[in-house]
Amino acid sequence: MASSLFMPSSIMEEEARFESEVAEVQAWWNTERFRLTQRPYSAKDVVSLRGNLRQTYASNELSKKLWRLLKTHQANRTASRTFGALDPVQVTQMAKHLDTIYVSGWQCSSTHTTTNEPGPDLADYPYDTVPNKVEHLFFAQQYHDRKQREERMSMSREDRARTPFIDYLRPIIADGDTGFGGTTATVKLCKLFVERGAAGIHIEDQSSVTKKCGHMAGKFWLRLATY
């Protein structure tokens, strides 16, 4: 029987596909981008947990873009200055002047919880709140990127030369708060961010049970090794 994407024709072909993917992942991990990354698992562990249908997300390309951008800032001893974007209007205007976009948990807590109930920076809103805001802004970025391309391709070369090109696809960095629970909850949160268009996230080393605003006392810290 001929092989297909989901059905190998033999055990040998199944193993060959698996080993090829393992080698591909290991080669990726060996690049400069992950030179300082320590992992308690192997490439074989990762590939064994994949399905046969390979999936890619826009976040993959945007995370590469963010990494190159931050490496450039590091080499130049500069920084990416940004602030939290609330809505598509802000994110499109930020694109003209800033090289990254931030999505703040505090802003989402105050203006965009999925329950529509505002509150302080305690990360006590549903855990898909910030990923949903990321998706909202990412869809806006894609829309304005498409619209700009259509407009520019209808211009003459002279008009395009006089019209500044705006990079609407600025990498989005999102606030993951404390991960919203244990290890598996944090993994699922990270997965949501990847699926929704985030180029990067950060997670606090506070306990998700006693999460407090940064300036408040009574915080309980976790070892970084927890994540």
BELHUWO-V663015 format. One record per backbone hydrogen bond with DSSP energy under -1.0 kcal/mol. CO is the residue of the C=O (numbers start at 1). NH is the residue of the N-H. E is the energy in kcal/mol with one decimal. If there is no record, write none. Layout:
CO,NH,E  CO,NH,E
This chain:
7,4,-1.8  10,14,-2.1  11,15,-2.5  12,16,-2.3  13,17,-2.5  14,18,-2.0  15,19,-2.8  16,20,-2.1  17,21,-2.1  18,22,-2.3  19,23,-2.4  20,24,-1.9  21,25,-2.5  22,26,-2.6  23,27,-2.3  24,28,-1.7  25,29,-2.4  26,30,-1.4  28,31,-1.4  31,34,-1.4  32,35,-1.6  34,37,-1.2  42,46,-1.7  43,47,-2.5  44,48,-2.1  46,49,-1.1  47,50,-1.4  57,60,-1.6  58,62,-2.2  59,63,-2.6  60,64,-1.4  61,65,-2.0  62,66,-2.4  63,67,-2.4  64,68,-2.4  65,69,-2.2  66,70,-2.7  67,71,-2.3  68,72,-2.0  69,73,-2.2  70,74,-2.4  71,75,-2.4  72,76,-2.1  73,78,-2.7  83,102,-1.4  87,91,-2.3  88,92,-1.8  89,93,-1.4  90,94,-2.8  91,95,-1.3  94,97,-1.6  94,98,-2.8  101,173,-3.2  102,85,-2.7  103,175,-1.9  104,108,-2.2  105,109,-2.7  106,110,-1.9  107,111,-2.2  108,112,-2.4  109,119,-1.4  113,116,-1.4  120,122,-2.2  126,129,-2.1  128,132,-2.2  129,133,-1.7  130,134,-2.5  131,135,-2.4  132,136,-2.2  133,137,-2.4  134,138,-2.9  135,139,-2.7  136,140,-1.4  137,141,-2.4  138,142,-2.5  139,143,-2.4  140,144,-2.5  141,145,-2.1  142,146,-2.5  143,147,-2.6  144,148,-2.3  145,149,-1.9  146,150,-2.4  147,151,-2.4  148,152,-2.9  149,153,-2.4  152,155,-1.3  156,160,-2.4  157,161,-2.3  158,162,-1.2  166,168,-1.3  168,170,-1.4  171,101,-2.7  172,199,-2.4  172,200,-1.7  173,103,-2.4  174,202,-1.6  176,179,-2.1  177,204,-3.8  182,186,-2.2  183,187,-2.4  184,188,-2.3  185,189,-2.1  186,190,-2.5  187,191,-2.3  188,192,-2.1  189,193,-2.1  190,194,-2.2  191,195,-2.4  192,196,-1.9  193,198,-2.3  200,174,-2.7  202,176,-2.7  205,222,-3.1  213,216,-1.8  220,207,-2.6  223,226,-2.1  224,227,-1.7
